[in-house]
Amino acid sequence: MKMDKDLFRDTPVRYLGYANEVGEAFRAVIPTKAVWFSYGIACAYVACDAADKGFTVIHKVPYADIKERNQQGILTAFDALLWQSLASVVVPGFTINRLCWITRLCLSHHRLKPVSKVVSVAVGLTAIPFIIKPIDKAVDHCMDLTVRPWLFKTKHD
């Protein structure tokens, strides 16, 4: 059986979710509005992925009861929205922001102060590929222990 390709997770569209990390890495050298724009791109990606996951359940998963189908679609969309918000926007954005800040702080007391902004951009961009998987796994683990048991409990629990 061939699995459908997930547009938001299995294609280059996925990289739109990392726009805010790139914006945070460049924060020291670009206008604040550009950083906020990068968050807008990432948030739009998050919203589209959540809607896609919800509509997929509603339209492709067979349910005998329409009310249950719609409820599961909404819960699935909420799960995706929360997961993507944490794993794609909040946690990595904060991580890159603090990493770049500490880099600039460490270099501000040396002769390297003139290049501290450029070095912080390089450090931030370099860190992005290394933080993605650990953050994804940590968010999955936290949600599995907290929100998901409540969201996806069965009627018979």
C-alpha positions as CSV (number, residue, x, y, z in Angstrom):
1,M,0.0,0.0,0.0
2,K,1.5,3.3,-1.1
3,M,1.4,6.1,1.5
4,D,0.4,9.6,0.4
5,K,3.2,12.2,0.5
6,D,2.6,14.7,3.3
7,L,3.0,18.2,1.6
8,F,3.9,19.8,4.9
9,R,6.3,17.3,6.3
10,D,7.8,15.3,3.3
11,T,8.5,18.1,0.9
12,P,10.6,21.3,0.8
13,V,7.5,23.2,2.1
14,R,8.7,21.9,5.5
15,Y,11.5,24.4,5.5
16,L,9.0,27.3,5.8
17,G,8.6,26.2,9.4
18,Y,12.2,27.1,10.0
19,A,11.8,30.7,8.7
20,N,11.7,32.1,12.2
21,E,15.0,30.4,13.2
22,V,16.6,32.1,10.2
23,G,15.0,35.4,11.3
24,E,16.3,35.0,14.8
25,A,19.8,34.1,13.5
26,F,19.8,37.4,11.5
27,R,18.2,39.5,14.2
28,A,21.4,41.4,15.0
29,V,21.8,42.6,11.3
30,I,18.3,43.0,10.0
31,P,15.3,45.2,11.0
32,T,13.0,43.9,13.7
33,K,10.1,43.9,11.2
34,A,12.0,41.4,9.1
35,V,12.4,39.1,12.1
36,W,8.6,39.4,12.8
37,F,7.9,38.7,9.1
38,S,9.9,35.4,9.5
39,Y,7.7,34.5,12.4
40,G,4.6,35.3,10.2
41,I,5.9,32.8,7.6
42,A,6.5,30.1,10.2
43,C,3.1,30.7,11.8
44,A,1.4,30.5,8.5
45,Y,3.1,27.1,7.8
46,V,2.0,25.9,11.3
47,A,-1.6,26.9,10.6
48,C,-1.7,25.3,7.2
49,D,-0.2,22.1,8.5
50,A,-2.7,21.9,11.3
51,A,-5.6,22.5,9.0
52,D,-4.3,19.9,6.6
53,K,-4.0,17.3,9.4
54,G,-7.6,18.0,10.6
55,F,-9.1,18.0,7.1
56,T,-7.3,14.7,6.3
57,V,-8.9,13.0,9.3
58,I,-12.3,14.5,8.3
59,H,-12.1,13.5,4.7
60,K,-10.0,10.4,4.5
61,V,-10.5,8.5,7.7
62,P,-13.8,6.5,7.8
63,Y,-16.0,7.0,10.8
64,A,-19.6,5.7,11.3
65,D,-20.5,8.8,13.3
66,I,-20.1,12.2,11.7
67,K,-19.9,13.9,15.1
68,E,-17.1,11.7,16.2
69,R,-15.3,12.2,12.8
70,N,-15.5,16.0,13.1
71,Q,-14.4,15.9,16.7
72,Q,-11.4,13.7,15.8
73,G,-10.6,16.1,13.0
74,I,-10.6,19.1,15.4
75,L,-8.5,17.2,18.0
76,T,-6.0,16.1,15.4
77,A,-5.7,19.7,14.0
78,F,-5.3,21.0,17.6
79,D,-2.6,18.4,18.3
80,A,-0.7,19.4,15.1
81,L,-1.2,23.1,15.9
82,L,0.2,22.8,19.4
83,W,3.1,20.5,18.3
84,Q,4.1,22.7,15.4
85,S,3.8,25.8,17.5
86,L,6.2,24.4,20.1
87,A,8.5,22.4,17.9
88,S,8.8,24.8,14.9
89,V,8.2,28.3,16.3
90,V,8.5,28.8,20.1
91,V,11.3,26.5,21.3
92,P,13.7,26.8,18.4
93,G,13.1,30.5,18.0
94,F,13.9,31.0,21.7
95,T,16.9,28.7,21.4
96,I,18.5,30.5,18.5
97,N,17.7,33.9,20.0
98,R,19.5,33.0,23.2
99,L,22.4,31.3,21.4
100,C,23.0,34.4,19.2
101,W,22.6,36.7,22.2
102,I,25.1,34.8,24.3
103,T,27.5,34.7,21.3
104,R,27.3,38.5,21.0
105,L,27.7,38.9,24.7
106,C,30.8,36.7,24.9
107,L,32.4,38.6,21.9
108,S,31.5,42.0,23.2
109,H,34.4,42.1,25.7
110,H,37.1,41.4,23.1
111,R,38.7,42.9,20.1
112,L,36.2,40.9,18.1
113,K,33.3,43.2,19.0
114,P,33.1,44.7,15.5
115,V,32.4,41.2,14.0
116,S,30.3,39.9,16.9
117,K,27.0,40.4,15.0
118,V,28.3,38.5,12.0
119,V,29.7,35.7,14.1
120,S,26.4,35.4,16.0
121,V,24.5,35.1,12.7
122,A,26.9,32.3,11.6
123,V,26.5,30.5,15.0
124,G,22.7,30.8,14.8
125,L,22.5,29.5,11.3
126,T,25.0,26.7,12.0
127,A,23.0,25.6,15.1
128,I,19.6,25.2,13.3
129,P,20.2,21.7,11.8
130,F,21.5,20.4,15.1
131,I,18.6,21.6,17.3
132,I,15.7,20.4,15.1
133,K,15.6,16.7,15.9
134,P,16.2,17.0,19.7
135,I,13.5,19.7,20.0
136,D,11.1,17.6,17.9
137,K,11.7,14.5,20.1
138,A,11.4,16.6,23.4
139,V,8.1,18.2,22.3
140,D,6.8,14.8,21.2
141,H,7.8,13.3,24.6
142,C,6.2,16.2,26.6
143,M,3.0,16.1,24.6
144,D,2.8,12.3,24.9
145,L,3.0,12.6,28.7
146,T,0.6,15.6,29.0
147,V,-1.7,16.7,26.3
148,R,-2.1,13.7,24.0
149,P,-3.6,11.3,26.6
150,W,-6.3,13.9,27.3
151,L,-6.9,14.7,23.6
152,F,-7.1,11.2,22.3
153,K,-8.6,9.2,25.2
154,T,-11.1,6.6,24.1
155,K,-14.7,6.5,25.1
156,H,-14.0,3.4,27.2
157,D,-11.3,4.8,29.4
